[in-house]
Amino acid sequence: MVLREKYPYFLANEAVYANDDLIVTDKYTNQPATRVALADAKAIDQGIAATVLAAPEMEDMPSFERQQILEHCVARFRERSDELAYALCIEAGKPIKDSEGEVSRLIDTFKIAAEESVRIPGELQTLDISPRAKGYRGMWKRVPVGPCSFISPFNFPLNLAAHKVAPAIAAGCPFVMKPASRTPLGAIIMGEVLAETSLPKGAFSILPCSRDGADLFTVDERLKLLSFTGSPGVGWDLKAKCGKKKVVLELGGNAAVVVDADTQDINDAIERIIFGAFYQSGQSCIGVQRIIVHEEIYDDFKSKLVEATKKLKSGNPQDPDTFIGPMISVGEAERLKGWIDSAVAGGAALLCGGSLEENMLEATLLENVAADADAAREEAFGPMALLTKFRTWDEAIEIVNNSKFGIHAGIFTRDFYKVQRAWDKMEVGGVVVGDVPSYRVDNMPYGGVKDSGIGREGVKFAIEDMTEIRNLVIRSHSY
């Protein structure tokens, strides 16, 4: 299988080969793989204008038609699954097994959206709660918020784009989307499938672009919602520029997993933590970065974890046996390598890994990292994890909470009291029991607190953000 020589962008549902200025590289070879049309400020403005024109027809579209469109996407993504997985493997450097897994999640997300599109709720209200309201009845429904702006990241360029696009179609919102410039192919193939449907003209535009004109995705007042997934610094800066529009931010994290002394199957915990820390080279905002282990089992756990980490196979992501592929760029790999070296210089112990060749960074485990080191304080977004120990459950919770981030935490324990305590006291958007924080199912509410963002994804919850409540009050004259 090979990539096409050129790919378009999509403006008002139409493929446009305006230029081929955006070079997409094979992240393993760092060589050009294909070219993509690059939208300029004029095209972005036209895309936004088209969403405004499409908004009334999108709002009036019956639920069954929205469902049919989403079901068409599910069928076509299944038919093109090999193509989607291959493109993802090349453009993101994601091992082919992980790429295939992301395609299956893309399909799941559109399936969920098809189901939710016909059950967006409303409510009949009892208003006669006092004598002054006698004879009054009320009800409310959800209506589309209007044109939306989506900015999606490089690390899950299919499924995280799907978590914006699919709910928008289900809710009846036209949109413009800026896919990550490093990984635009999945979104463009998604656009090819959407273009086959009966969506009104102007319902969608998918516009890879440079910084020239990109601010329009944020500041343009015709857009009623911005949904951004990416780095915290960029996300909070965009929020400050958004003006009156609604904002949903899915940002970074340095997720923790706690392994208690009563953990029944240490080998299972290690297997899951290896996955959570190092799948797709650690480039996940809920990847395991901090491993917090009870002191009674710490030494044995550490020994087994280091041994398992050393066995991970690195290499060409097209090889089905590869577990560690390249990071997204040489610059990102060098940044994290610098954090590792700085932590070691500050007194941390390098348990394994740490070697770098271009953008291939070894799976790395550190111990005794200073609390103020970048490796502990910031989001690694790469194949590196830190070990520390705890004595009491409340101490473990305190360590988890000692972070400016908070998306997910994972806990391994058999004590239900400790599970409840973690759910009550951990400052995160979700607690995962018996598994790593990296676990996500695409229908659950997903998002974080503190610097990790605002709002929730998961199709049902994204639809809530993409709609407004419109109330109706009826006065009866029969009283």
JOFENZI-V41116 format. One line per field, one symbol per residue. ss: DSSP state (2 for helix, 1 for strand, 0 for the rest). psi: psi as a letter, one per 40 degrees, with the letter a starting at -180 (. if undefined). burial: + if it has 24 or more other C-alpha atoms within 12 Angstrom, else -. A space follows every 10 residues. Layout:
ss = ???
psi = ???
burial = ???
//
This chain:
ss = 0000011011 1001110000 0111110000 1111110010 2222222222 2222222222 0022222222 2222222220 2222222222 2200022222 2222222222 2222220000 0011110000 2220011111 1111000111 1000000022 2222222222 2000111100 0000222222 2222000000 0001110010 0000022220 0000111110 0222222222 2000011111 0000011110 0000022222 2222222222 2200000001 1111000222 2222222222 0001000000 0001000002 2222222222 2222200011 1100011001 1001111000 0002222000 0001111111 0022222222 2000000111 1100022222 2222200001 1110000000 0000010002 2211001022 2222201111 111110000
psi = hiiidiiiih hfehhhgdif dhhhihedef ihdiiihhia dddddddddd dddeddddde hidddddddd dddddddddf dddddddddd defhiddddd dddddddddd dddddddefh iahhihegei deeheiiiii ihiidahihh hiiddgecdd ddeddddddd efhiiihhih ddgedddddd ddddeeaehi hedihhghia dhedddddeh edhehhhhha iddddddddd eebeiihhhh aaigiihhhi dehdgddddd dddddddeif fegheeihdh hhhiddeddd dddddddddd ehhiaheehd ehdhaiidid dddddddddd dddddeeihh diaeihhbfh hihhhiifhi deiddddihd fighihiiii didddddddd egieigciii hhiehddddd ddddehgiei hhheaieehh ieeihhiaib eeaiiiahdd dddddeiihh ihhhhhee.
burial = --+--+++++ ++++++++-- -+++++++++ --++++++++ --++++++++ +++++-+++- +-+-++++++ ++++++++-+ ++++++++++ ++++++++++ ++++++++++ ++++++++-+ ---------- ---------- -+++++++++ ++++++++++ ++++++++++ ++++++++++ ++++++++++ +++++-++++ ++++++++++ --++++++++ ++++++++++ ++-+++-++- -+--++++++ ++++++++++ +-+--+--++ ++++++++++ ++++++++++ +++++-++-- ++--++-++- -+++++++-- -++++++++- -++++++-++ ++++---+++ ++++++--++ ++++++++++ --++++++++ ++++++++++ --+-+++-++ ++++++++++ +++----++- -+--++++++ ++++++++++ -++-++++++ ++++++++++ ++++++++-- ---------
//
